[in-house]
Amino acid sequence: MRVFVYIAYKGTNFHGWQIQENAISVQQVITDSLHVLLKNENVAIVGSGRTDTGVHAKEQVFHVDIPDETKLDKLKYQLNGILPETIVVNKITEVISEAHARFDAVSRSYEYHLLTQKSPFGREENYYCPILLDFAVMNKAAAFLLGTHDFQSFSKVKTEVNNFVCTVTRAEWNITANKAVFHITANRFLRGMVRAIVGTLLMVGEGKIAPEEVKKILDKKNRGEAGRAVPPQGLYLCKVEYPEKIIKPHE
Amino acid sequence: MRVFVYIAYKGTNFHGWQIQENAISVQQVITDSLHVLLKNENVAIVGSGRTDTGVHAKEQVFHVDIPDETKLDKLKYQLNGILPETIVVNKITEVISEAHARFDAVSRSYEYHLLTQKSPFGREENYYCPILLDFAVMNKAAAFLLGTHDFQSFSKVKTEVNNFVCTVTRAEWNITANKAVFHITANRFLRGMVRAIVGTLLMVGEGKIAPEEVKKILDKKNRGEAGRAVPPQGLYLCKVEYPEKIIKPHE
């Protein structure tokens, strides 16, 4: 049977999601664990998308085919027993056999966590910005991202895609006492897109560019126009949504 | 002039507060930094109390004598510039010349942070307890700690003190979605006291002992009666209070 596995991970000590030579990735560690538990050397897991080195996931989803007789609760328990404490399995659900964690995802949500006050805590799980920011104008700028646009200005130049069009349905900063969190949801994301967007919004918040500049940057379709990418430790993949019809109801 | 310096630190990579041979302590790192900034090889700092290896501080206070002409804002800025990101100076205030960070403290507050849901995040800054706990009975048990008691049952056996009497003015658990925080305030604490108390309250929460047992454990004045010490990564020194009269008003 095919299952969707919902996991969370702290990305600090992984070279991102994607399996690669000579580096420890989240996909590698999980594949190795499933290999042991399922006694299958050819187990292949397919994630909803990649995350870069140091980027975290509150919710990442992958699909994998496992023997029909597998008890899902037991597999979850066993996986959590052998995975490092920086990877946690939250849910395993049966899906239809053609379900695909990447191609069937209809939306993805990210958060970017900013410490606005110097603190010794959470430094691997947030980015500390020592500059005073105006979040009201940053939210004004973020509103220009809503809707369907060509986001080439916010994509890494080295990329395999030709289509840069994304539909953003949420883009806003929420502020608490000593923290600010940027929430962004879209049907798809380009490589480095959230970190380039946040870097650009920081330029707005510092007063270096006007909020309306974000619209002009989009129009130019040139990565050089946007701000620098912010560091990975503040970024979280938070939710991946799928159509209900691919999830099998529990008996 | 004598100043009180209010700092926060993440204890994970320090062998506690206290200077010692062959190990990095918070006191050592701060002393070295002040030595550089004040160009004084004999700078001596006195903390409000020790914290053990791996224990954090949201607020620790130490006193130190610095040249009268020192600009306090500048010293704070310089200290934060050279200290590692796991130690942060929040405030430097002038005090009367006899003020003592340890002897003048009238109360200290600690928190113990417990993750009640498995998570890959914050594992160096919380203790994850995989067992389901009944916080209502734990709060019932905690109430027996309030007031003035002999806490020898909750003190490490190796200790330099003879007086085990402490007055506890707050002892309660606050619960949020996936976290529980124990708050305890007392005029003084014994070595290992908070971690032994929390370990005992966990036994209550697991149903191993009744809440009233806490009273009996106090009466026995024997460390063997209390629960095992919980790990250091959940413990925070949070507040140290002083009489107003020792703080010099700002001109």
Contacts between the chains, C-beta under 8 A, distances in Angstrom:
chain1	res1	chain2	res2	distance
A	8	B	119	6.6
A	8	B	120	5.3
A	8	B	121	7.6
A	9	B	120	5.2
A	10	B	120	4.2
A	10	B	121	5.6
A	10	B	123	7.7
A	56	B	120	7.7
A	56	B	121	7.3
A	80	B	118	6.7
A	85	B	120	6.6
A	85	B	123	5.5
A	85	B	128	7.7
A	86	B	120	4.6
A	86	B	123	7.3
A	87	B	120	6.0
A	88	B	118	5.1
A	88	B	119	6.2
A	88	B	120	5.0
A	118	B	80	6.7
A	118	B	88	5.1
A	119	B	8	6.6
A	119	B	88	6.2
A	120	B	8	5.3
A	120	B	9	5.1
A	120	B	10	4.2
A	120	B	56	7.7
A	120	B	85	6.6
A	120	B	86	4.6
A	120	B	87	6.0
A	120	B	88	5.0
A	121	B	8	7.6
A	121	B	10	5.6
A	121	B	56	7.2
A	121	B	125	5.7
A	122	B	122	7.2
A	122	B	125	7.1
A	123	B	10	7.7
A	123	B	85	5.5
A	123	B	86	7.3
A	125	B	121	5.7
A	125	B	122	7.1
A	128	B	85	7.7
